Amino acid sequence: MLFKSENKLRFFLVSIIVALSLLGDALLYGVLPARPGEFNVLVWQIGILLGANRLIRLLTNELAGRMVDRLGSEKPLVAAVIIGASITVSYALCRNFWYLLAARILWGGCWSILRVEGYVAALNLATNRNRGKIIAVYQAITRSGAGGGVLIGGFLCDLVGIKPTFLLFSFLSFCGVFLVFPAYRKQNAVIQPTEKGHKAAGKLQVGKTEFSLWLCALTISMTEQMIANLTGRLVADRIAPALPFYLGTASLTGLLLSVRIVGTLLFGPFLGILSDRVGRKYLLLATASLQIIALLLLIMTNHWLLIILSLALHFIAAVGSRLSIYILAGDRAPRENRALFMSRFSTFSDMGTALGPIVGFSLYAALGFSWAALLGLVLMFFTAFIIIRGSLFEK
């Protein structure tokens, strides 16, 4: 019972630390595309800056996993929080593409550590009976940090300016350091006993089932990112011109994309509990099927209301698919190599998030939105095929 309470405290404190660290990154995604001149950045450089942190994680995820498994959690987490807060300061002070690019690359490495620490803290608390609920709560807490960075930060930028807002967020992120020490005051406490189905081996074993799991992470994240990044173009091309009332394209795009955050906060914990009760395979198959239906509607309809409803359905279903695949990764992660396993899993997810905007915009520019949606449809059918055929996906 003592170990359980220690794990619970650590879980909530680490979740809050990660949420605070996301404030500056999330705000940059909101203000950089809208005000590139404030950063002395050209329009074509925006995509590079916003994608650099994702691409570097294809390398740093592996390093972060090995570092945490070898050194423990406390020191890497403190370093990531301090460096991450300093990077948020640089967003306020740097007005040069190359400085910002260096900051984004460095942030990618910090995020590799922060993310794996968060999921390890969640897995150390969870059991087979509640792993879905615990991971869903973790995602809800950290998403609230990202959502707060965009929503509250956007209002603050208009009220007091970009520089003071980033400096405030940097201070809040740095305060996370003071939560690390109570979280790890008993460093050797609290790892749950090895559960049934996990291999307590010193060397990480990777087989066909693990690779299938990682491949699903890639297809799910790639599909979600393609549609999310093309939402603004879909609003401008199909929705805004047909609206019977005036609403700015930026405002409508923001409202539609906020469905992802709101969906995580409102439906995530419920879906996590549902996965614990009905099984990961069935929840993932259901949410993937809903995404397939939504993508079919996006291809077939041009009515503005149906497009909005289809996008909302896709984003909410994507919340469930993303959550389910992370829960499945938690089920498969061996106790002694949790950090390394989750880092490698995250690398495949990062491949999807990096490829999604590139492939999506390329198809959109060459052939139109429907072809990007068609590729997403193929990827989700492939995901459903793996789910149905794979014995890995039993609860």
WOWO-V272206 format. One record per pair of residues at least 24 apart in sequence whose ideal C-beta (glycine too) atoms are under 6 Angstrom apart, sorted by the first residue. I is the first residue (numbers start at 1). J is the second residue. Records with the same first field share a line. If there is no record, write none. Layout:
BEGIN
I: J + J
END
This chain:
BEGIN
3: 189 + 190
6: 186 + 189 + 190
7: 124 + 125 + 190
8: 125
10: 121 + 183
11: 121 + 122 + 125
13: 179 + 183
14: 117 + 118 + 121 + 183
15: 138 + 141
17: 176 + 179
18: 114 + 118 + 142
19: 141 + 142 + 144 + 145
20: 172 + 173 + 176
21: 84 + 114 + 173
22: 145 + 146
23: 145 + 149 + 169 + 172 + 173
24: 88 + 91 + 169
26: 146 + 149 + 150
27: 149 + 153
28: 91
30: 150 + 154
31: 157 + 162
38: 162
39: 95
40: 95
41: 97
45: 97
49: 100 + 104
52: 101 + 104 + 105
53: 104 + 107 + 108
54: 350 + 353 + 354
55: 354
56: 105 + 108
57: 108 + 112 + 350
58: 347 + 350
60: 108 + 109 + 112
61: 112 + 343 + 346 + 347
62: 343
64: 112 + 113 + 116 + 343
65: 116 + 339 + 340 + 343
66: 340
68: 116 + 339
69: 339 + 340
73: 117
74: 184
76: 113
77: 117 + 180
78: 180
80: 110 + 113 + 114
81: 176 + 177
83: 110
84: 110 + 173
85: 170 + 173 + 174
88: 166 + 169 + 170 + 173
89: 170
91: 166
92: 163 + 166 + 167
116: 339 + 342 + 343
119: 342
120: 338 + 339
123: 330 + 338
124: 190 + 191
128: 195
130: 276
131: 327 + 330
132: 272 + 275 + 276 + 327
133: 272 + 273 + 276
135: 326 + 327 + 330
136: 268 + 269 + 272 + 323
137: 269
139: 264 + 268
140: 264 + 265 + 268
143: 261 + 264
147: 261
194: 335
198: 334 + 335
199: 334
200: 335 + 336
204: 337 + 340
209: 392
212: 386 + 390
213: 328
214: 345 + 348
216: 325 + 383 + 386
217: 325 + 348 + 349
218: 348 + 351 + 352
219: 379 + 382 + 383
220: 321 + 325
221: 349 + 352 + 353
222: 352 + 355 + 356
223: 376 + 379 + 380
224: 318
225: 353 + 356
226: 356 + 360 + 372 + 376
227: 314
229: 357 + 360
230: 360 + 364 + 372
231: 256 + 257
234: 369
238: 307
239: 304 + 307
242: 304
243: 304
256: 311
259: 312 + 315
260: 315
263: 316 + 319
264: 319
268: 323
271: 320 + 323
275: 327
279: 395
280: 324 + 327 + 328 + 395
281: 393 + 394
283: 324
284: 324 + 387
285: 387
287: 317 + 320 + 321
288: 321 + 380 + 383 + 384
290: 317
291: 317 + 380
292: 380
295: 373 + 376 + 377
298: 373
299: 370 + 373
END
